[in-house]
Amino acid sequence: MSGQKNFTLGRRDLLTTTDQKLSKAMAEANASSRALAVTANTAPAVEPAERLAIRRDLLEPPQADPTGFERIIGKSDLTSINYLERGKRASMAVCRIRVPSPGGEWYGTGFLVGPRLLMTNAHVLGSEIEAGQAEAEFGYEHDVDGVLGTPIQFNLMPHEIFFSDPQADVTFVSVAPVSEKGVPLERFGWLSLLPLSGKAVEGEWVTIIQHPGGGPKQISIRSNQVVNLKIPGRNLDAFIHYRTDTEPGSSGSPVLNDQWQVVALHHKAVAAPRDAAKPEAPIKWIGNEGVRISAIFRLLERRRLENDHALRVLDRLERALGFTPMVPEISTTSSEILEADGKPYKPTRWAKQNTVYGYDPDFLSERLSLEQIIAPVKAQAAPLLSGTGVELVYNKFSVIMHADRKFALITAVNINGSELRHPGDRPGSFRRDARIADEYQPDGEFYEKAKGNDKVQFSRGHLVRRFDPAWGGSLEEARNGDEDSFHYTNAAPQFQAYNNVDWGDLEDYVLNQTQLTERKVTVLQGPIYRPEDPPYGKERKGGPWKIPLSFWKIAVVQKTATNVSAAAFIVGQTQYVDALYEAKVFKALAPYRFEELRTRKIQTTIATIEQQTGLNFERIRPFDAHDSLESTRRTRWISSVNDILI
């Protein structure tokens, strides 16, 4: 925003724009003859169907809010009477920020977004020094009798968490748990932030709770109408714009939809285009701009591996949604982290006579062709040095590498529950595969902390678990499968706690069920790659890499001699929140009360995995146990193995 802002009368709570292109676009939108109140007939043309579908899913069920969708698309203005009471509850999390300075003091607005976590603008709190001097003042508002309350003051604790980004104009800072007079911060609750885009559509009215001019708390209730601006050559995806006929709101305020979900962080007012003939004319405000919450999440995800405080912010935001803490705690020993790489096997290891290596597509009664599964994304696969294709064959399993991301595109393993054998002690070190170029497979330097200055330590996480291919007619055959799993082509970067618990528990369940029932199972799995995945290892050899933050798994079980059943899972981190909307978990106007969210694991549908990965599972889609039982619901939380359907 350099060169595009100025402070008005020294006020730090009000950031205005001198961006003439933005001012012109807002003025044209306001003057347009097209009504911004979206109607049922025009809504699909104004907003993509996907965004409208997401917005509809965020509403309460019709029995709780019969006119919810009609209100969004401009056909009704009725709302439930509890809207006001819930708004009052939401407003408790909003505070005034007071910052002393040599010339006096300035004010801004902020609000709690998680346990002891405050969000405001970077131009309100731009440094740890400012935050260390500032106070968050809650309850500075008039009561029902018009009596102005005394602010309840809390110190900020930037030494715990302070994350600020001037370009996104956002700051997160930790808050003391108790006020100067002994009032607990938890009394004021928080406004949970939802990562996905689609919480507001064009023409919808939004509300701002604020401390304008540093004064008592006020609300601009449903008087700001969302408008989509288009400026040639300018990407405005990170911002939301809204018209207003009220005084410009305080910087750092929450912008909320009718369900009291935070749509954006308000950060500046848009002025009318400047009249060159009247340079001294007073500023006329014609609109406002906020930073989208989805854009803030993307920023944090990009920065989480290079910035400890970004990781801590995400940890508290996830706690606010009901997730368990995800700040990594490495429990591995130093020998495991710093182990030396093993020497690559010779390619002749997998060319023995009378032995067939690799994933068997005919292992179950239903043929599952790996070639067919990867067909839509085969161009992304890394080629073998021999020029014979893209499939790396091992004992009982295969791996196909992603050429750009340098980790597996997919792994596929066959497990025979009646022939499982314990292979013995851990066979040794991971090693590279000599059949594929080194550029497509990171080695030990990627995982060893001493080889870089990165803030996060990853473990070598098996995709195909070491015990899955450990079966066959002899112990030697089982050991060969175990040894083959220790290739970097089969490794994925995972926090150790995640690898042991979140991913490991699911693996244990699948393998245990296979062993107990002595059934045949095919397991397909891999990372979910997204453009916003965070970078890691810029200074490491072969880096940087973009790190996948969630993983998928499909287990196909031979239930009878002629019938199979399949179950699909996603095990990851914040990406689950997208799936929660499909599961209709957010069914209340207060999206910060989530007793249901006990774990990170979800059972989902094969179709959802296809959508996330681009792979083709049409051959096993009809056997999806979850989809056949809950066809109207794409995801469900699993709190224990007893919740799994297969």
C-alpha positions in Angstrom: 0.0 0.0 0.0 3.0 2.3 -0.2 2.2 5.5 -1.9 -1.5 4.8 -1.6 -2.4 5.9 1.9 -2.4 8.8 4.2 -3.5 9.3 7.8 -6.3 11.8 8.4 -5.6 14.4 11.1 -3.1 12.0 12.7 -5.7 9.3 13.4 -4.3 5.8 13.4 -7.8 4.3 13.5 -8.7 5.6 10.0 -6.8 4.7 6.9 -7.9 6.3 3.7 -7.0 5.7 0.2 -5.5 7.9 -2.5 -5.7 5.1 -5.0 -7.6 6.9 -7.8 -8.3 3.7 -9.7 -10.0 2.2 -6.7 -11.8 5.4 -6.0 -13.0 5.6 -9.6 -14.2 1.9 -9.6 -16.1 2.5 -6.4 -17.7 5.7 -7.7 -18.8 3.9 -10.9 -20.2 1.0 -8.9 -22.2 3.4 -6.8 -23.5 5.3 -9.8 -24.4 2.2 -11.8 -28.0 1.9 -12.8 -27.8 -1.9 -11.9 -29.4 -2.5 -8.5 -26.9 -4.0 -6.2 -29.6 -5.8 -4.3 -29.3 -9.2 -6.0 -32.4 -10.9 -7.0 -33.0 -14.6 -7.4 -32.9 -14.3 -11.2 -29.6 -12.3 -11.3 -27.7 -14.0 -8.5 -26.2 -16.8 -10.6 -24.9 -14.2 -13.1 -23.4 -12.1 -10.4 -21.7 -14.7 -8.3 -20.3 -18.1 -9.4 -22.6 -21.0 -8.5 -19.9 -22.5 -6.2 -19.7 -19.4 -4.1 -23.5 -19.2 -3.8 -23.6 -22.8 -2.8 -21.0 -22.2 -0.1 -22.9 -19.2 1.1 -26.1 -21.2 1.3 -24.4 -23.9 3.3 -23.3 -21.3 5.9 -26.9 -20.4 6.7 -29.0 -21.9 9.4 -31.4 -24.7 8.3 -34.8 -23.4 7.0 -36.6 -24.5 10.1 -34.3 -22.2 12.2 -34.1 -19.3 9.7 -36.9 -19.7 7.0 -35.9 -16.5 5.1 -32.2 -16.9 5.3 -31.4 -17.4 1.6 -34.1 -15.1 0.5 -32.5 -12.4 2.6 -29.1 -13.0 1.0 -30.5 -12.7 -2.5 -32.5 -9.7 -1.8 -36.0 -11.2 -1.8 -36.7 -10.7 1.9 -35.3 -8.5 4.8 -36.8 -10.6 7.6 -34.6 -12.1 10.2 -35.0 -14.0 13.4 -35.5 -12.0 16.6 -32.4 -13.7 18.1 -30.3 -11.9 15.5 -29.9 -9.0 17.9 -29.0 -11.1 20.9 -26.4 -13.1 19.0 -25.0 -9.8 17.6 -24.6 -8.6 21.2 -22.7 -11.8 22.1 -20.5 -11.4 19.0 -19.8 -7.8 20.0 -18.3 -8.8 23.3 -15.1 -9.9 21.5 -14.6 -6.5 20.0 -12.3 -4.0 21.9 -10.7 -0.6 21.6 -6.9 -0.6 21.2 -5.2 2.3 23.0 -1.6 3.0 22.1 0.4 5.6 23.9 2.8 7.7 21.9 5.1 10.7 22.4 2.4 13.1 21.0 -0.4 11.6 23.1 -2.1 8.4 22.1 -4.0 6.8 19.2 -6.8 4.3 19.1 -7.9 1.5 16.9 -10.3 -1.4 17.0 -9.4 -5.1 17.4 -11.2 -8.3 18.2 -10.5 -11.7 19.7 -10.3 -14.5 17.2 -9.1 -17.4 19.4 -7.9 -18.2 22.9 -6.0 -15.0 24.0 -5.4 -14.0 20.3 -6.3 -10.5 19.0 -6.5 -9.4 15.4 -6.3 -5.8 14.2 -4.6 -3.9 11.4 -0.8 -3.6 10.9 -1.2 0.2 10.6 -2.7 0.2 14.1 -0.1 -2.1 15.7 2.9 -2.3 13.4 5.6 -3.5 15.7 6.2 -5.5 18.9 7.3 -2.3 20.6 3.9 -0.6 19.9 2.1 -3.8 20.9 4.1 -4.0 24.1 2.9 -0.5 25.1 -0.7 -0.9 23.9 -3.8 -2.0 25.9 -6.9 -3.8 24.7 -10.0 -2.3 26.3 -13.2 -4.3 26.4 -16.6 -3.2 27.5 -16.2 0.5 26.6 -19.8 0.8 25.5 -23.2 2.1 26.7 -25.5 -0.3 28.5 -29.3 -0.5 28.0 -29.8 2.5 30.2 -27.3 4.6 28.3 -24.6 4.5 31.0 -21.1 4.3 29.6 -19.1 1.5 31.0 -15.5 1.7 32.3 -13.1 0.0 29.9 -11.6 -3.3 31.2 -8.0 -3.2 30.3 -5.8 -6.1 29.2 -2.1 -5.9 28.4 -0.8 -7.4 25.1 1.9 -10.0 25.1 3.9 -9.7 21.8 6.7 -11.9 23.2 4.3 -14.8 23.0 2.7 -14.1 19.6 3.2 -11.2 17.3 2.6 -11.6 13.6 2.2 -8.6 11.3 2.1 -8.2 7.6 2.0 -4.6 6.2 0.8 -5.6 2.7 -2.2 -7.5 4.0 -2.5 -4.9 6.8 -3.1 -7.5 9.5 -1.6 -8.0 12.9 -2.1 -10.8 15.4 -0.9 -10.5 19.0 -1.4 -12.5 22.2 -3.4 -11.0 25.0 -2.9 -11.4 28.8 -5.3 -14.0 30.3 -6.4 -11.6 33.1 -7.1 -7.9 33.1 -5.3 -5.4 35.3 -8.2 -5.8 37.8 -8.4 -9.5 37.7 -11.2 -10.0 35.1 -10.5 -13.2 33.0 -10.2 -12.6 29.2 -12.3 -15.7 28.4 -15.4 -13.9 29.6 -15.4 -12.0 26.2 -15.3 -15.1 24.0 -14.0 -14.8 20.4 -15.1 -14.7 16.8 -13.8 -17.8 15.1 -12.3 -17.3 11.6 -13.4 -19.6 8.8 -10.8 -20.1 6.1 -12.7 -20.7 2.9 -14.0 -18.0 0.6 -17.8 -17.5 0.1 -19.0 -16.0 3.4 -20.5 -13.0 1.6 -21.8 -12.4 -1.9 -22.3 -9.3 -4.0 -25.3 -7.3 -2.9 -25.4 -8.8 0.6 -25.5 -6.5 3.6 -22.7 -6.7 6.1 -22.3 -5.3 9.6 -19.3 -3.6 11.3 -18.8 -3.5 15.0 -16.3 -0.7 15.8 -14.8 2.0 18.0 -14.9 4.9 15.5 -12.6 7.7 16.4 -11.5 5.8 19.6 -15.0 6.4 21.0 -17.4 4.0 22.7 -18.4 0.8 20.8 -20.8 1.3 17.9 -22.4 -0.8 15.2 -23.0 -0.1 11.6 -25.8 -2.7 11.2 -26.6 -4.0 7.8 -25.9 -0.6 6.2 -22.9 -1.7 4.1 -23.6 -3.5 0.8 -21.0 -5.7 -0.8 -19.9 -4.8 -4.3 -17.5 -6.6 -6.6 -15.1 -4.1 -8.2 -13.1 -4.8 -11.3 -10.0 -2.8 -12.1 -8.0 -3.8 -15.2 -4.6 -5.2 -14.3 -5.4 -5.3 -10.6 -6.0 -8.4 -8.5 -8.5 -7.6 -5.8 -9.1 -11.2 -4.7 -7.6 -10.5 -1.3 -10.1 -7.7 -0.6 -13.8 -7.1 -0.2 -15.5 -3.8 -0.9 -18.7 -2.5 0.5 -20.7 0.7 0.0 -21.7 2.6 3.1 -23.8 5.7 4.0 -22.3 5.9 7.5 -19.1 7.3 8.9 -16.1 5.3 7.9 -15.6 2.6 10.5 -12.5 2.1 12.7 -9.6 0.2 11.3 -9.3 -3.3 12.7 -13.0 -3.9 13.0 -14.7 -7.2 12.1 -16.9 -7.1 9.0 -19.7 -9.7 9.6 -22.5 -11.4 7.6 -26.0 -12.1 8.9 -24.8 -15.3 10.6 -22.2 -13.2 12.6 -19.3 -14.9 10.8 -16.3 -12.7 10.1 -16.1 -11.9 6.4 -13.2 -9.5 6.5 -10.9 -7.3 8.6 -11.9 -3.7 7.9 -8.9 -1.6 7.1 -9.6 1.5 5.1 -12.1 3.9 3.7 -12.4 4.6 0.0 -12.7 8.3 -0.9 -14.4 9.8 -3.9 -12.1 10.5 -6.9 -10.2 13.7 -6.4 -11.3 16.8 -8.2 -8.1 18.4 -9.5 -9.8 21.8 -9.7 -10.7 21.6 -6.0 -7.6 20.3 -4.2 -8.6 21.7 -0.9 -12.2 20.3 -1.0 -13.1 18.0 2.0 -12.9 14.3 1.5 -16.1 12.5 0.6 -16.3 8.9 1.6 -18.0 6.6 -0.9 -17.1 3.1 0.3 -14.9 0.8 2.4 -12.4 -2.0 1.9 -11.7 -5.0 4.1 -9.1 -7.8 3.9 -10.8 -11.1 3.3 -10.4 -13.7 6.0 -9.7 -16.4 3.4 -6.7 -14.2 2.1 -5.4 -13.9 5.7 -5.5 -17.7 6.1 -3.6 -18.1 2.8 -0.9 -15.7 4.0 -0.5 -17.6 7.3 -0.3 -20.9 5.5 2.4 -19.6 3.2 4.4 -18.2 6.2 3.8 -21.0 8.7 7.0 -22.9 7.9 9.3 -19.9 8.0 7.8 -17.9 10.8 7.2 -19.4 14.3 4.6 -16.8 15.1 2.5 -17.6 12.0 2.5 -21.2 13.1 1.4 -20.2 16.6 -1.4 -18.0 15.2 -2.7 -20.9 13.1 -2.5 -23.1 16.2 -4.8 -20.7 18.2 -7.1 -20.2 15.2 -7.5 -24.0 15.0 -8.1 -24.2 18.7 -10.9 -21.7 18.3 -12.5 -24.1 15.8 -12.2 -27.0 18.2 -9.1 -28.6 16.8 -6.4 -29.9 19.1 -3.0 -28.1 19.2 -0.8 -28.6 16.1 2.4 -26.8 17.1 4.9 -29.5 16.4 6.5 -31.3 19.3 9.2 -33.6 17.9 9.5 -36.8 19.9 12.0 -38.6 17.7 15.6 -39.2 18.9 18.5 -37.4 17.5 19.7 -40.5 15.8 16.4 -40.8 13.9 16.6 -37.2 12.7 20.2 -37.1 11.8 20.5 -40.7 10.4 22.7 -41.1 7.3 21.1 -42.0 4.0 21.4 -45.6 2.9 23.1 -46.4 -0.4 20.7 -46.8 -3.3 19.8 -50.3 -4.3 20.8 -51.4 -7.8 17.8 -51.5 -10.2 18.4 -55.2 -10.7 16.8 -55.7 -7.2 13.4 -55.6 -8.8 14.2 -57.7 -11.8 14.5 -61.2 -10.3 13.2 -64.1 -12.4 9.8 -65.5 -11.5 9.0 -62.6 -9.3 6.4 -59.9 -10.1 7.0 -56.5 -8.4 4.8 -53.6 -7.9 1.1 -52.9 -7.3 -1.2 -55.6 -8.7 -4.3 -54.2 -10.3 -6.0 -57.6 -10.3 -5.4 -58.3 -6.6 -9.1 -57.9 -5.7 -12.2 -59.1 -7.5 -12.6 -55.7 -9.1 -9.7 -54.6 -11.4 -8.2 -51.3 -10.2 -5.9 -50.0 -12.9 -3.2 -47.6 -11.7 -2.8 -46.3 -15.2 -6.5 -45.4 -15.4 -6.4 -43.8 -12.0 -3.6 -41.4 -12.9 -4.7 -40.8 -16.5 -6.1 -37.2 -15.8 -2.8 -36.1 -14.2 -0.2 -38.3 -15.8 1.5 -35.2 -17.3 2.4 -34.3 -13.7 4.2 -37.6 -13.1 8.0 -37.8 -13.1 9.5 -40.1 -15.7 11.8 -43.1 -15.0 15.4 -42.8 -16.2 14.9 -45.9 -18.3 12.2 -44.2 -20.3 9.8 -47.1 -19.6 7.1 -45.1 -17.9 6.4 -43.4 -14.6 5.7 -46.3 -12.2 8.3 -47.2 -9.6 7.6 -50.9 -8.7 8.5 -52.3 -5.2 7.7 -55.4 -3.4 3.9 -55.4 -3.1 3.5 -51.7 -3.9 4.1 -48.9 -6.5 4.9 -45.2 -6.3 4.4 -42.5 -8.9 6.3 -39.3 -8.2 5.0 -35.7 -8.8 7.6 -34.1 -11.0 7.0 -30.5 -9.8 6.4 -31.2 -6.1 9.1 -33.9 -5.6 6.9 -36.1 -3.5 4.6 -39.0 -4.4 1.7 -38.3 -6.7 0.1 -41.6 -5.5 1.2 -44.8 -3.8 -0.7 -48.1 -4.2 -0.1 -51.2 -2.0 -1.7 -54.6 -1.9 -2.1 -56.2 1.6 -3.0 -59.9 2.1 -4.2 -60.2 5.7 -3.8 -64.0 5.8 -0.1 -63.8 4.9 1.1 -60.8 7.1 4.4 -61.4 8.9 6.2 -59.2 11.3 9.5 -58.3 9.5 11.5 -57.7 12.7 13.4 -54.6 13.7 13.4 -51.4 11.7 15.6 -52.2 8.7 17.7 -49.1 8.7 18.0 -45.8 6.8 16.0 -44.2 4.1 17.6 -44.2 0.7 17.0 -42.6 -2.7 15.9 -44.7 -5.7 18.4 -45.0 -8.5 15.7 -45.5 -11.2 14.5 -41.9 -11.1 16.4 -38.6 -11.2 17.6 -37.1 -8.0 15.7 -33.8 -8.8 12.4 -35.7 -8.2 13.2 -37.0 -4.7 14.6 -35.1 -1.7 17.2 -36.8 0.4 18.2 -36.7 4.0 19.3 -33.1 3.8 15.6 -32.1 3.5 14.8 -33.7 6.8 17.9 -33.0 8.9 17.6 -29.8 11.0 21.3 -29.1 10.9 21.2 -28.7 7.1 19.1 -25.5 7.2 17.8 -22.6 9.2 14.1 -23.5 8.9 11.9 -23.0 11.9 10.1 -26.4 11.5 11.5 -29.9 11.7 9.9 -32.6 9.6 10.0 -36.3 10.0 10.3 -38.9 7.2 6.7 -40.0 7.1 5.9 -43.3 5.4 3.1 -43.2 2.9 3.0 -46.9 2.3 3.4 -48.1 5.9 6.4 -50.3 6.5 4.2 -53.2 7.7 1.7 -53.0 4.8 3.9 -54.8 2.2 5.4 -57.1 4.8 3.7 -60.3 3.8 4.2 -63.3 1.5 5.2 -67.0 1.5 8.4 -66.4 3.5 9.9 -64.1 6.1 12.5 -63.0 3.5 9.7 -61.8 1.2 8.1 -59.9 4.0 11.4 -58.2 5.0 11.9 -57.2 1.4 8.6 -55.4 1.4 9.5 -53.7 4.7 12.9 -52.6 3.3 11.4 -51.2 0.1 9.1 -48.9 2.1 12.3 -47.0 3.3 12.7 -45.1 0.1 12.5 -41.3 -0.1 10.0 -41.8 -2.9 7.7 -43.3 -0.3 8.4 -40.5 2.3 6.4 -37.4 2.9 7.2 -34.4 5.2 5.1 -34.7 8.4 5.3 -33.3 11.9 6.2 -36.2 14.1 3.2 -35.9 16.3 1.0 -35.9 13.2 2.8 -38.9 11.8 2.5 -40.9 15.0 -1.1 -40.0 16.0 -3.3 -38.5 13.3 -2.0 -40.5 10.3 -0.6 -43.4 12.3 -3.8 -44.2 14.1 -5.7 -44.5 10.8 -2.9 -46.7 9.4 -3.1 -48.9 12.5 -6.8 -49.3 12.1 -6.7 -50.3 8.4 -3.9 -52.8 9.0 -5.4 -54.3 12.1 -8.8 -54.9 10.4 -7.0 -56.5 7.5 -5.1 -58.8 9.9 -8.0 -59.8 12.1 -10.3 -60.6 9.2 -7.5 -62.1 7.0 -9.0 -60.2 4.1 -7.3 -58.7 1.0 -7.1 -54.9 1.0 -5.7 -52.4 -1.5 -4.7 -49.0 -0.1 -4.3 -46.0 -2.3 -2.9 -42.8 -0.8 -1.0 -39.6 -1.3 -0.7 -35.9 -0.5 -3.2 -33.3 -1.5 -1.3 -30.6 -3.4 -2.7 -27.1 -3.3 -1.3 -23.9 -4.8 -1.3 -22.1 -1.4 0.9 -24.8 0.2 3.7 -23.1 2.2 7.3 -23.1 1.0 10.1 -24.7 2.9 13.8 -25.3 2.7 14.9 -22.3 0.5 18.5 -22.7 1.7 18.6 -26.5 1.4 20.0 -28.4 -1.5 17.2 -28.8 -4.1 14.9 -26.4 -2.4 12.6 -24.7 -1.9 9.7 -27.3 -1.7 6.0 -26.6 -1.2 4.8 -28.7 1.7 1.4 -30.5 1.4 -0.6 -30.0 4.6 -3.0 -32.8 4.3 -3.1 -36.4 3.0 -5.8 -38.7 1.6 -6.2 -42.5 1.9 -8.6 -44.9 0.2 -9.0 -48.4 1.5 -10.6 -51.0 -0.8 -11.6 -54.2 1.1 -12.5 -57.6 -0.3 -15.6 -58.1 1.7 -16.7 -61.4 0.1 -15.4 -63.5 -2.8 -17.1 -61.3 -5.3 -17.8 -58.0 -3.5 -15.6 -55.1 -2.4 -16.2 -52.0 -0.3 -14.2 -48.8 -0.2 -13.7 -46.0 2.4 -12.0 -42.6 1.8 -10.3 -40.4 4.4 -8.6 -37.1 4.6 -6.1 -36.6 7.5 -4.7 -33.1 7.7 -4.9 -29.7 9.2 -6.8 -26.6 8.4 -8.0 -27.9 5.1 -10.6 -29.8 7.0 -12.6 -26.7 7.5 -13.6 -26.7 3.8 -15.1 -30.1 4.3 -17.0 -29.1 7.4 -19.3 -27.0 5.2 -20.2 -30.1 3.2 -21.0 -31.9 6.5 -23.2 -29.0 7.6 -21.4 -28.8 10.9 -21.8 -25.0 11.0 -25.6 -25.0 11.5 -25.9 -22.2 14.1 -25.7 -18.5 14.0 -22.8 -18.6 16.5 -20.0 -20.3 14.6 -17.7 -20.3 17.6 -19.4 -23.0 19.5 -18.2 -26.4 18.2 -18.7 -29.1 20.7 -18.8 -31.6 17.8 -15.2 -31.0 16.6 -13.2 -33.4 18.6 -10.6 -34.6 16.1 -9.0 -33.7 12.8 -10.0 -36.9 11.0 -12.9 -37.1 8.6 -14.3 -39.9 6.6 -15.2 -38.4 3.3 -16.3 -39.7 -0.2 -14.2 -41.0 -3.0 -15.7 -38.2 -5.2 -14.3 -35.6 -2.8 -10.8 -37.2 -3.1 -11.1 -37.0 -6.9 -12.1 -33.4 -6.7 -9.1 -32.6 -4.4 -6.5 -34.6 -6.4 -7.6 -34.7 -10.0 -7.2 -38.5 -9.9 -9.8 -40.8 -11.5 -11.5 -43.3 -9.1 -14.6 -44.0 -11.1 -14.0 -47.7 -11.0 -14.4 -47.9 -7.2 -16.7 -45.0 -6.7 -19.8 -47.3 -6.8 -18.4 -49.2 -3.8 -18.0 -46.2 -1.5 -19.4 -47.3 1.8 -19.8 -43.8 3.1 -21.4 -42.3 0.0 -23.9 -45.1 -0.3 -25.1 -44.6 3.3 -25.0 -40.8 3.4 -25.5 -39.6 -0.1 -26.6 -36.1 1.1 -23.6 -35.6 3.2 -20.0 -35.6 1.9 -18.0 -35.7 5.1 -18.3 -36.9 8.7 -16.1 -36.6 11.7 -14.6 -39.7 13.2 -13.8 -39.5 16.9 -12.8 -43.2 17.2 -12.3 -46.2 15.0 -15.8 -47.3 15.9 -17.1 -44.4 13.8 -15.5 -45.6 10.6 -17.8 -47.1 7.9 -16.3 -49.6 5.5 
